[in-house]
Amino acid sequence: MANPRTSFALACLFASCVATSVVAAEQAAVVDNLTKAKDLYASAEYEQALVILNGADLRAGGVEVDQYRALCLLALGRNDDALLVIQRIVEKNPLFEPSATQVSPRVQTTFRDVRKKMLPAIVRQTYAEGKSAFDVGEMDNAKTRFERVVAEVDALESLGSKDFTDLRLLAKGFVDLIAKTTAPPPAPKPTPAVAKREEAPPPPSNVVRTSTEPGITPPVVISQMMPPWQPTRLDTQTYDAVVSVVIDETGTVTDLTVEGSLRPAYEAQLRRAAMSWKYRPATLKGVPVKYRKNIAVHLTADQRP
């Protein structure tokens, strides 16, 4: 009589093999149908190509499937339907642009017009998502979003728009700041061997800790007064920056940097004010340590003190 555990393991293995075979067969069918649709498009059989592209296995396809849907619709003169599909492509991949060797100049122009219209809103949304992730400490997610902002602004500039140069500069500043604040601390130098085992020495005082390190208790604000923002009639833009301060073991600010765009006079006031801020120091296993704290600054023209 077969061992029940062995029978169960064999049954699981068989089910896994069957599932893998089904997935592989479905993937092969998708590839095969997409190839057929491409061949029909190349033969100017646009209606038949659309039937395949709108089939169940390709209905939720990726950018390539949508690209050929749009090409077929444009070839059939169904421009409104094609524009909806192109918009969906840009939403999935704002950086996608069909190859000049695959499509006509007219189709390329259509894609470029849709991207140029949609990219500004996409850039703003990507930046907002990056800023939200940064504010809650999700640094990996924030870095990815800010890097995408840079790529999307580059794409906009290749389409002739120069309206987001400042936002790209700010996104790059956030990327550099995240790389700086999330870098691991330097490895301590090995201590010489001793006959008697001793307790490990406390961390060196020049190491600046961050919120990403395990066991860190962040500093607590005692005094962090921002200088009043008094926009003039000439201040019509929005200012965004990140103030990065180093707080020592006594809770005193010893160093600061400002990444982003601020009015020079206000930045000078902010730097003077920051040097008088006071905190209850950060601790590592109960011992006060140096700590880098990031503070986002957002100033608009309609703000009043």
Secondary structure, DSSP 8 states (H G I E B T S, - for coil): ---HHHHHHHHHHHHHHHHHHHHHHHHHHHHHHHHHHHHHHHTT-HHHHHHHHTSTTTTT--HHHHHHHHHHHHHTT-HHHHHHHHHHHHHH-TT----TTTS-HHHHHHHHHHHHHHHHHHHHHHHHHHHHHHHTT-HHHHHHHHHHHHHHHHHHHHTT--TTHHHHHHHHHHHHHHHHHSS-----------SS--------TT-EE-TTSTTEE--EEEE---------TT--S-EEEEEEEEE-TTSBEEEEEEEE---HHHHHHHHHHHTT-EEE-EEETTEEEEEEEEEEEEE-TT---
